[in-house]
Amino acid sequence: MTFFTDEPIDSAALVRSVVRPADGAYVLFEGVVRNHNEGKQVESIDYEAYLPMAEKEMARVAGEVRGAFPDVAVAAVHRLGHLVVGDASIAIVCASPHRAEAFDACRLMIDRIKQTVPIWKKERGPDGEEWVGWQCKHD
Amino acid sequence: MRLLYFAVLRDVTGKRDDVLELPEGTRAADVWRRMRDEHRALREYVQPPMIAINESYADAEQVLRDGDELAFIPPVAGG
């Protein structure tokens, strides 16, 4: 099981891999590349990860979500490499016998991924390119 | 000890990794101080970012051992 891909994300396949006969709902979350950030135009984003560690952190976060919502089945895929506006960078599926837990689990999963998994993105646009988070203006 | 550079730190150093020989008792925070001394672009970043030792988050005060893999983790931006 890997949480990362260099290819476009197949959300339908991800849903099929998660939903069980006893589930009454699933929530599919997709994060997509938008055309602006902090007042700047964005044309594309390059994503990279510290892969062995990022895999472990994704597994740890998924375990945390399962611990908080024991009835929920969870899967996630994050795309790496060069993405353009409208491309999905991440897909998360949370399936559950009832919808409330699926919504809550999905929210927790994306929030925790954004906090801890070692993934970085460099935004590119007409004004140039920069890493999101730290710029460290260098020569 | 092997030091890995990601994202902006790879751009700043122009390298993906380094192999360092360090005196016994060196902590991750000491390696960060040394990187700041070497790279003007890092001077304003007095505190190290999050750090990982052997692919797990660790404390910057942790003493490094022979064979450790150290990575400074600039603010993460997944999702």
Backbone of each chain as ProteinMPNN parsed JSONL, in Angstrom:
{"seq_chain_A": "MTFFTDEPIDSAALVRSVVRPADGAYVLFEGVVRNHNEGKQVESIDYEAYLPMAEKEMARVAGEVRGAFPDVAVAAVHRLGHLVVGDASIAIVCASPHRAEAFDACRLMIDRIKQTVPIWKKERGPDGEEWVGWQCKHD", "coords_chain_A": {"N_chain_A": [[0.851, -1.208, 0.0], [0.694, 2.088, -1.017], [0.735, 5.579, -0.348], [1.171, 7.478, -2.197], [1.418, 8.885, -5.516], [2.59, 9.379, -8.864], [0.928, 9.798, -10.876], [-2.206, 10.943, -12.432], [-4.911, 11.099, -10.089], [-7.053, 8.404, -9.404], [-10.014, 8.616, -8.368], [-12.383, 7.187, -8.288], [-11.539, 4.549, -8.264], [-10.287, 4.544, -5.818], [-12.449, 4.906, -4.1], [-13.802, 2.505, -4.605], [-12.016, 0.771, -3.439], [-12.391, 1.084, -0.779], [-15.089, 1.175, 0.217], [-17.405, -0.772, 2.036], [-19.793, -3.499, 2.26], [-21.423, -2.967, 4.484], [-21.385, -0.264, 4.744], [-23.042, 2.885, 4.784], [-22.541, 5.287, 3.731], [-20.134, 7.284, 2.003], [-17.512, 9.675, 2.188], [-15.915, 11.615, -0.115], [-13.044, 13.413, -0.428], [-11.424, 15.828, -2.35], [-8.53, 17.625, -2.903], [-7.707, 20.38, -4.865], [-5.666, 22.034, -7.338], [-5.573, 25.478, -7.188], [-6.104, 28.65, -8.906], [-4.896, 30.784, -7.687], [-3.079, 32.205, -4.907], [-2.664, 33.707, -1.845], [-2.935, 36.281, -3.007], [-1.487, 36.039, -5.317], [-1.172, 34.998, -8.733], [-1.525, 31.641, -9.745], [-0.176, 29.116, -11.742], [0.765, 26.539, -11.882], [1.753, 23.788, -9.759], [4.478, 22.26, -8.168], [4.838, 19.311, -6.48], [6.576, 17.744, -3.813], [7.923, 15.091, -1.75], [9.292, 13.753, 1.302], [9.915, 10.768, 0.865], [10.06, 7.992, 2.114], [9.587, 8.667, 4.784], [7.25, 10.191, 4.576], [5.392, 8.306, 3.727], [5.25, 6.747, 6.03], [4.262, 8.646, 7.849], [1.779, 9.236, 6.736], [0.542, 6.768, 7.086], [0.546, 6.705, 9.842], [-1.149, 8.881, 10.448], [-3.51, 7.968, 9.244], [-3.973, 5.812, 10.916], [-4.423, 7.16, 13.283], [-6.837, 8.443, 12.654], [-8.476, 6.228, 12.277], [-8.424, 5.281, 14.868], [-9.8, 7.304, 16.204], [-12.247, 7.146, 14.986], [-13.609, 4.383, 14.969], [-15.388, 2.91, 13.362], [-15.009, 3.694, 10.816], [-13.769, 3.343, 7.525], [-10.742, 4.081, 5.874], [-8.982, 5.708, 3.248], [-6.306, 7.123, 1.347], [-4.738, 9.115, -1.179], [-1.966, 10.863, -2.308], [-0.874, 13.059, -4.788], [2.23, 13.531, -6.5], [4.757, 15.626, -8.054], [4.43, 17.485, -11.136], [1.69, 19.572, -11.263], [-1.24, 21.064, -12.67], [-3.555, 23.889, -12.72], [-6.667, 22.933, -11.418], [-6.089, 20.245, -11.317], [-6.298, 17.343, -9.233], [-4.693, 17.175, -6.16], [-4.789, 15.651, -3.934], [-6.669, 12.874, -2.718], [-9.107, 11.71, -0.519], [-10.853, 9.119, 1.009], [-13.485, 8.352, 3.132], [-15.368, 5.927, 4.555], [-18.398, 4.809, 6.031], [-20.809, 3.273, 8.26], [-22.695, 5.217, 8.892], [-23.361, 8.648, 7.965], [-22.349, 10.878, 9.471], [-19.964, 10.273, 10.901], [-18.307, 9.703, 8.766], [-17.989, 12.189, 7.471], [-16.745, 13.645, 9.567], [-14.407, 12.173, 10.036], [-13.09, 12.435, 7.618], [-12.526, 15.155, 7.54], [-10.798, 15.346, 9.749], [-8.707, 13.769, 8.839], [-7.643, 15.172, 6.517], [-6.909, 17.552, 7.743], [-4.911, 16.733, 9.572], [-3.03, 15.593, 7.865], [-2.159, 17.871, 6.523], [-0.825, 19.094, 8.575], [1.326, 17.452, 9.426], [2.562, 15.66, 7.537], [5.503, 15.159, 5.651], [5.521, 16.945, 3.064], [5.987, 19.086, 0.327], [5.359, 22.141, -1.538], [5.927, 23.889, -4.546], [4.958, 26.816, -5.906], [4.127, 28.026, -9.13], [3.904, 30.814, -11.305], [2.916, 33.737, -13.251], [4.454, 35.656, -11.951], [6.728, 34.381, -11.158], [8.358, 31.816, -9.205], [7.809, 30.096, -6.112], [8.51, 28.483, -2.964], [5.979, 27.269, -0.86], [5.427, 28.379, 2.375], [8.24, 28.578, 3.602], [10.318, 30.943, 2.183], [12.996, 31.785, 2.048], [14.787, 33.716, 0.66], [17.188, 33.416, -1.788], [20.39, 33.507, -3.526]], "CA_chain_A": [[0.0, 0.0, 0.0], [1.398, 3.369, -1.015], [-0.154, 6.736, -0.263], [1.63, 8.491, -3.142], [1.449, 8.515, -6.92], [3.008, 10.414, -9.805], [-0.086, 9.798, -11.938], [-3.499, 11.512, -12.014], [-5.562, 10.274, -9.064], [-8.28, 7.716, -9.806], [-10.829, 8.654, -7.146], [-13.392, 6.12, -8.325], [-10.879, 3.318, -7.823], [-10.049, 4.683, -4.378], [-13.739, 4.639, -3.444], [-14.071, 1.051, -4.69], [-11.112, 0.034, -2.551], [-12.693, 1.383, 0.627], [-16.476, 0.994, 0.662], [-17.78, -2.13, 2.413], [-21.252, -3.681, 2.148], [-22.141, -2.418, 5.64], [-21.32, 1.203, 4.766], [-24.207, 3.592, 4.254], [-22.1, 6.567, 3.159], [-18.713, 7.608, 1.993], [-17.174, 11.051, 1.858], [-14.704, 11.733, -0.937], [-12.478, 14.758, -0.445], [-10.318, 16.067, -3.272], [-7.91, 18.943, -2.919], [-7.32, 20.684, -6.251], [-4.786, 23.201, -7.532], [-6.358, 26.671, -7.557], [-5.34, 29.565, -9.763], [-4.378, 31.932, -6.939], [-2.749, 31.97, -3.497], [-2.161, 34.902, -1.184], [-2.891, 37.433, -3.912], [-0.676, 35.793, -6.524], [-1.704, 34.054, -9.709], [-0.826, 30.358, -9.764], [-0.43, 28.338, -12.96], [1.049, 25.127, -11.616], [2.427, 23.494, -8.486], [5.288, 21.048, -8.09], [4.802, 18.699, -5.149], [7.57, 16.715, -3.502], [7.789, 14.537, -0.399], [10.372, 12.931, 1.869], [9.003, 9.65, 0.648], [9.859, 6.928, 3.11], [8.984, 9.225, 5.996], [5.886, 10.628, 4.27], [4.55, 7.097, 3.751], [5.039, 6.378, 7.443], [3.406, 9.648, 8.496], [0.414, 9.041, 6.229], [0.015, 5.576, 7.763], [0.314, 7.084, 11.235], [-2.346, 9.723, 10.468], [-4.657, 7.087, 8.963], [-4.191, 5.052, 12.151], [-5.017, 8.087, 14.255], [-8.238, 8.648, 12.26], [-9.198, 4.978, 12.587], [-8.548, 5.22, 16.325], [-10.824, 8.263, 16.628], [-13.528, 6.745, 14.377], [-13.348, 2.949, 14.725], [-16.274, 2.314, 12.355], [-14.756, 4.322, 9.518], [-12.684, 2.851, 6.676], [-10.053, 5.271, 5.384], [-7.9, 5.572, 2.272], [-5.878, 8.425, 0.831], [-3.649, 9.14, -2.155], [-1.454, 12.197, -2.606], [-0.109, 13.074, -6.035], [3.481, 14.289, -6.485], [5.212, 16.044, -9.38], [3.946, 18.737, -11.722], [0.236, 19.629, -11.393], [-1.735, 22.354, -13.161], [-4.815, 24.324, -12.116], [-7.768, 21.99, -11.601], [-5.67, 18.869, -11.008], [-6.433, 16.923, -7.838], [-3.412, 16.859, -5.522], [-5.028, 14.615, -2.919], [-8.025, 12.335, -2.567], [-9.316, 10.96, 0.724], [-12.181, 8.511, 1.102], [-13.87, 7.815, 4.428], [-16.647, 5.232, 4.438], [-18.918, 4.522, 7.362], [-22.22, 2.887, 8.265], [-23.521, 6.437, 8.953], [-22.633, 9.727, 7.307], [-21.713, 11.877, 10.342], [-18.582, 9.861, 11.177], [-17.524, 9.789, 7.526], [-17.629, 13.606, 7.305], [-15.8, 14.073, 10.611], [-13.14, 11.468, 9.837], [-12.453, 13.0, 6.431], [-12.021, 16.462, 7.959], [-9.636, 15.121, 10.61], [-7.629, 13.216, 8.012], [-6.988, 16.203, 5.709], [-6.272, 18.531, 8.641], [-3.688, 16.149, 10.146], [-2.054, 15.461, 6.768], [-1.588, 19.199, 6.264], [0.029, 19.492, 9.699], [2.501, 16.642, 9.786], [3.225, 14.806, 6.542], [6.539, 15.958, 4.987], [5.226, 17.219, 1.65], [6.188, 20.518, 0.05], [4.916, 22.534, -2.872], [6.474, 25.099, -5.145], [3.964, 27.399, -6.816], [4.662, 28.767, -10.275], [2.935, 31.709, -11.949], [3.537, 34.785, -14.077], [5.403, 36.446, -11.153], [7.878, 33.572, -10.781], [8.066, 30.589, -8.462], [8.283, 30.098, -4.724], [8.063, 27.432, -2.062], [4.972, 27.717, 0.09], [5.875, 28.186, 3.755], [9.482, 29.324, 3.751], [10.886, 31.304, 0.889], [14.46, 31.865, 2.181], [15.316, 34.353, -0.561], [18.603, 33.094, -1.959], [20.974, 34.015, -4.77]], "C_chain_A": [[0.875, 1.244, 0.0], [0.372, 4.494, -0.979], [0.189, 7.782, -1.318], [1.628, 7.959, -4.565], [1.991, 9.69, -7.74], [1.977, 10.595, -10.921], [-1.336, 10.547, -11.477], [-4.217, 10.545, -11.076], [-6.863, 9.69, -9.607], [-9.174, 7.593, -8.57], [-11.854, 7.526, -7.115], [-12.787, 4.802, -7.851], [-10.629, 3.358, -6.319], [-11.331, 4.392, -3.593], [-14.016, 3.138, -3.44], [-13.223, 0.273, -3.703], [-11.518, 0.154, -1.084], [-14.077, 0.917, 1.058], [-16.808, -0.482, 0.864], [-19.302, -2.269, 2.341], [-22.029, -3.044, 3.302], [-22.134, -0.886, 5.68], [-22.57, 1.816, 4.143], [-23.826, 4.906, 3.603], [-20.591, 6.551, 2.992], [-18.565, 9.073, 1.653], [-15.876, 11.01, 1.077], [-14.267, 13.195, -0.904], [-11.385, 14.807, -1.497], [-9.816, 17.475, -3.077], [-7.433, 19.2, -4.333], [-6.466, 21.949, -6.301], [-5.642, 24.39, -7.963], [-5.447, 27.693, -8.233], [-4.81, 30.798, -9.037], [-4.005, 31.477, -5.537], [-2.112, 33.232, -2.939], [-1.929, 36.051, -2.163], [-2.084, 37.216, -5.185], [-1.37, 34.791, -7.436], [-0.871, 32.78, -9.682], [-1.198, 29.617, -11.04], [-0.204, 26.842, -12.741], [1.746, 25.001, -10.26], [3.244, 22.223, -8.659], [5.279, 20.553, -6.651], [5.962, 17.734, -4.999], [7.389, 16.26, -2.065], [9.09, 13.843, -0.001], [9.757, 11.539, 1.956], [8.931, 8.569, 1.716], [9.186, 7.461, 4.37], [7.535, 9.63, 5.752], [4.924, 9.437, 4.24], [4.218, 6.721, 5.194], [4.102, 7.352, 8.138], [1.963, 9.52, 8.017], [-0.222, 7.835, 6.929], [-0.313, 5.899, 9.222], [-0.97, 7.921, 11.361], [-3.59, 8.866, 10.208], [-4.995, 6.262, 10.205], [-4.851, 5.907, 13.226], [-6.509, 8.294, 13.948], [-9.059, 7.395, 12.574], [-9.407, 4.833, 14.093], [-9.668, 6.116, 16.825], [-12.21, 7.846, 16.129], [-13.429, 5.264, 13.988], [-14.234, 2.321, 13.647], [-15.964, 2.786, 10.938], [-13.592, 3.63, 8.808], [-12.087, 4.048, 5.932], [-9.057, 4.89, 4.297], [-7.552, 6.956, 1.75], [-4.766, 8.234, -0.188], [-3.255, 10.597, -2.382], [-0.627, 12.116, -3.882], [1.132, 13.942, -5.868], [3.87, 14.657, -7.911], [4.527, 17.329, -9.812], [2.441, 18.701, -11.942], [-0.176, 21.014, -11.893], [-3.096, 22.648, -12.524], [-5.937, 23.327, -12.449], [-7.399, 20.552, -11.317], [-5.904, 18.574, -9.526], [-5.055, 16.563, -7.295], [-3.579, 15.764, -4.478], [-6.469, 14.146, -3.0], [-8.057, 11.515, -1.286], [-10.72, 10.389, 0.669], [-12.374, 7.982, 2.512], [-15.257, 7.224, 4.296], [-17.093, 4.776, 5.819], [-20.356, 4.041, 7.267], [-23.145, 4.109, 8.261], [-22.69, 7.648, 8.558], [-21.833, 10.644, 8.249], [-20.244, 11.535, 10.582], [-17.716, 9.985, 9.93], [-17.083, 11.23, 7.271], [-16.527, 13.994, 8.298], [-14.426, 13.432, 10.41], [-12.374, 12.082, 8.668], [-11.83, 14.358, 6.772], [-10.75, 16.294, 8.805], [-8.435, 14.659, 9.776], [-6.92, 14.323, 7.217], [-6.287, 17.226, 6.609], [-4.939, 17.995, 9.174], [-2.61, 15.972, 9.062], [-1.369, 16.807, 6.535], [-0.639, 19.632, 7.38], [1.34, 18.729, 9.763], [3.219, 15.922, 8.643], [4.243, 15.64, 5.744], [6.37, 16.002, 3.463], [5.416, 18.722, 1.459], [5.682, 20.845, -1.342], [5.555, 23.846, -3.285], [5.458, 25.597, -6.156], [4.667, 28.165, -7.927], [3.553, 29.6, -10.896], [3.665, 32.767, -12.734], [4.576, 35.599, -13.307], [6.637, 35.652, -10.757], [7.441, 32.348, -10.002], [8.521, 30.748, -7.03], [7.712, 28.928, -3.95], [7.036, 28.014, -1.116], [5.477, 27.398, 1.492], [7.101, 29.021, 4.057], [9.955, 29.695, 2.358], [12.417, 31.313, 0.925], [15.087, 32.454, 0.919], [16.817, 34.088, -0.708], [19.068, 33.543, -3.337], [20.687, 33.077, -5.936]], "O_chain_A": [[1.696, 1.437, 0.897], [-0.726, 4.365, -1.52], [-0.419, 8.852, -1.349], [1.807, 6.765, -4.803], [1.861, 10.848, -7.344], [2.14, 11.443, -11.798], [-1.519, 10.767, -10.28], [-4.142, 9.328, -11.246], [-7.673, 10.403, -10.199], [-9.107, 6.613, -7.829], [-12.157, 6.978, -6.055], [-13.427, 4.034, -7.133], [-10.743, 2.343, -5.632], [-11.304, 3.722, -2.561], [-14.41, 2.568, -2.423], [-13.65, -0.76, -3.186], [-11.032, -0.602, -0.242], [-14.233, 0.335, 2.131], [-16.541, -1.324, 0.007], [-20.019, -1.268, 2.358], [-23.172, -2.625, 3.118], [-22.783, -0.278, 6.53], [-23.083, 1.343, 3.129], [-24.664, 5.572, 2.995], [-19.871, 5.892, 3.742], [-19.379, 9.644, 0.927], [-14.874, 10.456, 1.528], [-15.014, 14.093, -1.295], [-10.517, 13.934, -1.539], [-10.602, 18.423, -3.084], [-6.816, 18.327, -4.944], [-6.541, 22.81, -5.424], [-6.347, 24.326, -8.97], [-4.221, 27.624, -8.153], [-4.335, 31.742, -9.668], [-4.541, 30.489, -5.034], [-1.144, 33.754, -3.492], [-0.884, 36.701, -2.154], [-2.005, 38.104, -6.033], [-2.055, 33.873, -6.984], [0.356, 32.84, -9.604], [-2.374, 29.5, -11.384], [-0.883, 25.999, -13.328], [2.252, 25.975, -9.703], [2.771, 21.236, -9.222], [5.659, 21.272, -5.727], [6.298, 16.998, -5.927], [6.776, 16.957, -1.257], [9.872, 13.409, -0.846], [9.161, 11.169, 2.968], [7.838, 8.255, 2.187], [8.327, 6.8, 4.954], [6.682, 9.437, 6.619], [3.779, 9.549, 4.677], [3.073, 6.42, 5.532], [3.248, 6.943, 8.925], [1.03, 9.679, 8.804], [-1.389, 7.883, 7.317], [-1.313, 5.43, 9.765], [-1.776, 7.698, 12.264], [-4.607, 9.029, 10.882], [-6.168, 6.041, 10.508], [-5.714, 5.446, 13.972], [-7.339, 8.318, 14.857], [-10.183, 7.483, 13.068], [-10.436, 4.328, 14.54], [-10.4, 5.755, 17.747], [-13.221, 8.15, 16.762], [-13.196, 4.935, 12.825], [-13.863, 1.296, 13.075], [-16.582, 2.33, 9.976], [-12.555, 3.364, 9.417], [-12.809, 4.91, 5.43], [-8.368, 3.875, 4.405], [-8.398, 7.849, 1.714], [-3.956, 7.313, -0.078], [-4.108, 11.453, -2.618], [0.21, 11.227, -4.041], [1.096, 14.964, -5.182], [3.367, 14.066, -8.867], [4.105, 18.143, -8.991], [1.955, 17.885, -12.725], [0.467, 22.014, -11.572], [-3.703, 21.789, -11.884], [-6.122, 22.937, -13.602], [-8.277, 19.717, -11.097], [-5.729, 19.446, -8.674], [-4.336, 15.755, -7.882], [-2.634, 15.036, -4.172], [-7.374, 14.922, -3.311], [-7.15, 10.729, -1.01], [-11.67, 11.092, 0.322], [-11.53, 7.25, 3.028], [-16.211, 7.927, 3.965], [-16.277, 4.408, 6.664], [-21.054, 4.361, 6.305], [-24.242, 4.058, 7.704], [-21.479, 7.686, 8.779], [-20.766, 11.132, 7.877], [-19.378, 12.404, 10.481], [-16.537, 10.327, 10.016], [-15.935, 11.471, 6.897], [-15.517, 14.59, 7.924], [-13.4, 14.087, 10.596], [-11.153, 12.228, 8.726], [-10.722, 14.661, 6.331], [-9.761, 16.999, 8.607], [-7.306, 15.103, 9.984], [-5.691, 14.395, 7.25], [-5.204, 17.709, 6.279], [-3.951, 18.727, 9.219], [-1.425, 16.178, 9.32], [-0.151, 16.872, 6.37], [0.255, 20.447, 7.152], [2.368, 19.304, 10.12], [4.399, 15.602, 8.783], [3.899, 16.699, 5.22], [6.969, 15.235, 2.709], [5.051, 19.522, 2.32], [5.583, 19.977, -2.21], [5.701, 24.776, -2.491], [5.132, 24.913, -7.127], [5.661, 28.855, -7.701], [2.41, 29.155, -11.003], [4.886, 32.715, -12.876], [5.48, 36.174, -13.913], [7.517, 36.189, -10.083], [6.302, 31.896, -10.118], [9.497, 31.446, -6.754], [6.612, 28.446, -4.219], [7.202, 29.13, -0.624], [5.906, 26.277, 1.764], [7.002, 30.065, 4.702], [9.986, 28.854, 1.46], [13.066, 30.903, -0.037], [15.822, 31.775, 0.203], [17.614, 34.487, 0.142], [18.266, 33.908, -4.196], [21.104, 33.346, -7.063]]}, "seq_chain_B": "MRLLYFAVLRDVTGKRDDVLELPEGTRAADVWRRMRDEHRALREYVQPPMIAINESYADAEQVLRDGDELAFIPPVAGG", "coords_chain_B": {"N_chain_B": [[27.248, 10.578, 9.459], [24.271, 11.263, 7.715], [22.918, 13.959, 5.944], [19.908, 15.26, 4.799], [18.464, 17.291, 2.24], [15.566, 19.116, 1.6], [13.077, 20.602, -0.54], [12.9, 24.057, -0.129], [15.317, 24.123, 1.173], [16.96, 22.494, -0.303], [17.167, 24.008, -2.609], [18.486, 26.23, -1.565], [20.946, 25.188, -0.654], [21.801, 23.891, -2.879], [22.106, 21.213, -3.058], [21.292, 17.705, -2.66], [21.907, 16.048, -0.589], [24.271, 15.464, 2.093], [27.24, 14.092, 3.465], [28.273, 14.051, 6.717], [30.956, 14.435, 9.009], [30.878, 14.439, 12.364], [31.685, 15.928, 15.548], [31.604, 14.038, 18.608], [28.578, 14.099, 20.444], [27.282, 16.087, 19.096], [24.351, 17.923, 18.37], [21.149, 18.009, 16.677], [20.326, 20.655, 16.492], [22.771, 21.959, 16.523], [23.78, 21.34, 14.028], [22.001, 22.711, 12.473], [22.687, 25.345, 13.175], [25.184, 25.492, 12.055], [24.535, 25.221, 9.349], [23.175, 27.609, 8.986], [25.244, 29.407, 9.334], [26.676, 28.892, 7.063], [25.006, 29.556, 4.942], [23.71, 32.409, 3.734], [21.033, 32.94, 3.151], [19.625, 31.65, 5.104], [19.959, 32.951, 7.46], [18.06, 34.492, 8.91], [16.482, 32.599, 10.005], [16.504, 31.619, 12.89], [15.671, 29.664, 14.735], [15.67, 26.149, 14.347], [13.783, 24.402, 11.78], [11.115, 21.974, 11.963], [12.499, 18.782, 12.765], [13.735, 15.681, 11.498], [14.861, 12.535, 12.471], [16.209, 9.67, 11.243], [13.865, 9.209, 9.742], [11.753, 9.854, 11.433], [9.933, 12.27, 13.342], [11.785, 14.332, 15.553], [13.444, 15.657, 18.485], [15.124, 18.789, 18.449], [17.231, 18.968, 20.151], [18.248, 16.519, 20.372], [20.931, 14.236, 20.547], [23.121, 13.371, 17.959], [23.913, 10.291, 16.32], [26.425, 8.09, 14.992], [25.816, 7.192, 11.639], [23.215, 8.048, 11.633], [20.348, 9.423, 9.936], [19.631, 12.595, 9.112], [17.148, 15.091, 8.71], [16.11, 18.329, 7.95], [12.954, 19.75, 8.241], [11.273, 21.822, 6.387], [8.428, 24.092, 6.772], [5.537, 22.169, 6.293], [3.457, 21.406, 3.443], [1.351, 19.884, 2.386], [-1.531, 18.316, 0.791]], "CA_chain_B": [[25.86, 10.985, 9.479], [23.814, 11.768, 6.423], [21.985, 15.081, 6.065], [19.099, 15.381, 3.58], [17.9, 18.619, 2.002], [14.323, 19.092, 0.833], [12.335, 21.816, -0.898], [13.671, 25.297, -0.187], [16.683, 23.889, 1.672], [17.719, 21.947, -1.426], [17.472, 25.14, -3.486], [19.458, 27.1, -0.895], [22.26, 24.541, -0.582], [22.162, 23.364, -4.188], [22.449, 19.792, -2.899], [20.243, 16.83, -2.133], [22.339, 15.485, 0.69], [25.663, 15.62, 2.494], [27.689, 13.191, 4.522], [29.024, 14.892, 7.657], [31.662, 13.85, 10.159], [30.584, 15.38, 13.443], [32.231, 15.575, 16.859], [30.659, 13.347, 19.477], [27.733, 15.003, 21.235], [26.618, 17.08, 18.242], [22.889, 17.823, 18.34], [20.566, 18.485, 15.413], [20.324, 22.124, 16.528], [24.126, 22.418, 16.161], [23.905, 21.21, 12.566], [21.232, 23.823, 11.916], [23.488, 26.56, 13.362], [26.252, 25.426, 11.066], [23.932, 25.518, 8.038], [22.88, 29.054, 8.939], [26.522, 30.104, 9.15], [27.153, 28.678, 5.689], [24.074, 30.041, 3.908], [23.142, 33.695, 4.112], [19.573, 32.918, 3.01], [19.012, 31.032, 6.286], [20.359, 33.68, 8.676], [16.946, 34.973, 9.738], [15.788, 31.447, 10.586], [17.337, 31.284, 14.047], [15.228, 28.362, 15.228], [15.559, 25.147, 13.283], [12.418, 23.966, 11.509], [10.958, 20.629, 12.513], [13.568, 17.915, 12.304], [13.478, 14.241, 11.496], [16.026, 11.67, 12.563], [15.859, 8.322, 10.788], [12.502, 9.193, 9.201], [10.724, 10.16, 12.431], [10.134, 13.566, 13.97], [12.616, 14.222, 16.751], [13.745, 16.923, 19.145], [16.347, 19.419, 17.922], [18.313, 18.804, 21.134], [18.699, 15.121, 20.378], [22.323, 14.032, 20.139], [23.188, 12.517, 16.764], [24.825, 9.149, 16.391], [26.989, 7.598, 13.734], [24.872, 6.451, 10.8], [21.886, 8.661, 11.629], [19.921, 10.222, 8.786], [18.991, 13.807, 9.634], [16.524, 15.96, 7.708], [15.342, 19.473, 8.433], [11.674, 19.703, 7.55], [10.644, 23.148, 6.28], [6.972, 23.977, 6.97], [4.981, 21.229, 5.31], [2.402, 22.044, 2.638], [0.641, 18.852, 1.642], [-2.961, 18.484, 0.61]], "C_chain_B": [[25.462, 11.594, 8.138], [22.769, 12.851, 6.657], [21.248, 15.235, 4.735], [18.528, 16.79, 3.465], [16.654, 18.501, 1.133], [13.844, 20.504, 0.523], [13.263, 23.026, -0.902], [15.11, 25.072, 0.286], [17.555, 23.253, 0.59], [18.1, 23.071, -2.401], [18.572, 26.022, -2.875], [20.857, 26.482, -0.926], [22.735, 24.075, -1.954], [22.515, 21.886, -4.147], [21.246, 19.004, -2.406], [20.618, 16.257, -0.778], [23.827, 15.743, 0.905], [25.988, 14.5, 3.46], [28.608, 14.003, 5.425], [29.72, 14.039, 8.707], [31.511, 14.844, 11.295], [31.255, 14.946, 14.737], [31.167, 14.899, 17.717], [29.846, 14.364, 20.286], [27.038, 16.064, 20.406], [25.111, 16.835, 18.226], [22.383, 18.357, 16.996], [20.6, 20.012, 15.356], [21.703, 22.689, 16.166], [24.324, 22.359, 14.646], [23.148, 22.347, 11.889], [22.043, 25.129, 12.007], [24.589, 26.618, 12.299], [25.725, 25.727, 9.654], [23.631, 27.002, 7.903], [24.162, 29.844, 8.723], [26.986, 30.012, 7.693], [26.277, 29.364, 4.645], [23.362, 31.294, 4.385], [21.614, 33.674, 4.093], [18.879, 32.373, 4.25], [19.223, 31.846, 7.552], [19.183, 34.086, 9.547], [16.188, 33.817, 10.407], [16.606, 30.911, 11.755], [16.975, 29.9, 14.592], [15.219, 27.359, 14.084], [14.091, 24.855, 13.002], [12.199, 22.64, 12.235], [12.103, 19.773, 11.983], [13.129, 16.455, 12.357], [14.818, 13.524, 11.599], [15.565, 10.257, 12.223], [14.368, 8.19, 10.475], [11.404, 9.319, 10.249], [11.0, 11.535, 13.011], [10.882, 13.39, 15.286], [12.87, 15.618, 17.296], [15.07, 17.469, 18.62], [17.524, 19.266, 18.881], [18.841, 17.373, 21.17], [20.128, 15.013, 19.848], [22.351, 13.043, 18.977], [24.199, 11.406, 16.955], [25.33, 8.802, 15.001], [25.908, 6.872, 12.929], [23.473, 7.033, 10.796], [21.621, 9.374, 10.3], [19.11, 11.399, 9.338], [18.368, 14.582, 8.483], [15.865, 17.121, 8.425], [14.1, 19.567, 7.573], [11.097, 21.118, 7.505], [9.138, 22.989, 6.44], [6.32, 23.146, 5.866], [3.751, 21.842, 4.645], [1.676, 21.018, 1.786], [-0.838, 19.173, 1.518], [-3.3, 19.25, -0.653]], "O_chain_B": [[26.223, 12.339, 7.52], [21.853, 12.684, 7.462], [21.871, 15.329, 3.678], [18.156, 17.404, 4.465], [16.675, 17.873, 0.074], [14.163, 21.462, 1.228], [14.285, 23.03, -1.587], [16.022, 25.767, -0.163], [18.768, 23.46, 0.576], [19.204, 23.087, -2.944], [19.467, 26.495, -3.576], [21.839, 27.175, -1.194], [23.932, 23.886, -2.169], [23.139, 21.36, -5.069], [20.314, 19.553, -1.819], [19.76, 16.013, 0.07], [24.535, 16.185, 0.0], [25.118, 14.017, 4.185], [29.597, 14.574, 4.965], [29.166, 13.067, 9.221], [31.976, 15.979, 11.19], [31.387, 13.752, 15.005], [29.974, 15.161, 17.564], [30.384, 15.369, 20.751], [26.279, 16.867, 20.948], [24.652, 15.701, 18.088], [23.097, 19.06, 16.281], [20.869, 20.595, 14.306], [21.8, 23.765, 15.576], [24.964, 23.234, 14.062], [23.587, 22.88, 10.87], [22.087, 25.912, 11.058], [24.871, 27.672, 11.729], [26.389, 26.402, 8.867], [23.811, 27.585, 6.833], [24.162, 30.843, 8.003], [27.605, 30.935, 7.165], [26.764, 29.715, 3.571], [22.536, 31.261, 5.297], [20.973, 34.318, 4.924], [17.684, 32.6, 4.441], [18.72, 31.476, 8.612], [19.272, 34.038, 10.774], [15.349, 34.045, 11.278], [17.3, 29.901, 11.641], [17.847, 29.079, 14.872], [14.802, 27.687, 12.973], [13.244, 25.036, 13.877], [13.035, 22.236, 13.043], [12.613, 20.011, 10.888], [12.274, 16.065, 13.152], [15.778, 13.861, 10.906], [14.646, 9.723, 12.844], [13.704, 7.23, 10.868], [10.259, 8.943, 10.0], [12.157, 11.932, 13.159], [10.651, 12.437, 16.03], [12.556, 16.622, 16.657], [16.014, 16.717, 18.376], [18.679, 19.415, 18.48], [19.771, 17.063, 21.914], [20.48, 15.621, 18.837], [21.686, 12.008, 19.012], [25.201, 11.559, 17.654], [24.741, 9.172, 13.986], [25.177, 6.04, 13.467], [22.62, 6.571, 10.039], [22.539, 9.856, 9.637], [18.055, 11.219, 9.945], [18.969, 14.721, 7.418], [15.141, 16.922, 9.4], [14.165, 19.478, 6.347], [10.494, 21.568, 8.479], [8.611, 21.89, 6.269], [6.523, 23.387, 4.676], [3.086, 22.7, 5.226], [1.416, 21.251, 0.606], [-1.328, 20.162, 2.062], [-4.475, 19.473, -0.944]]}, "name": "protein", "num_of_chains": 2, "seq": "MTFFTDEPIDSAALVRSVVRPADGAYVLFEGVVRNHNEGKQVESIDYEAYLPMAEKEMARVAGEVRGAFPDVAVAAVHRLGHLVVGDASIAIVCASPHRAEAFDACRLMIDRIKQTVPIWKKERGPDGEEWVGWQCKHDMRLLYFAVLRDVTGKRDDVLELPEGTRAADVWRRMRDEHRALREYVQPPMIAINESYADAEQVLRDGDELAFIPPVAGG"}
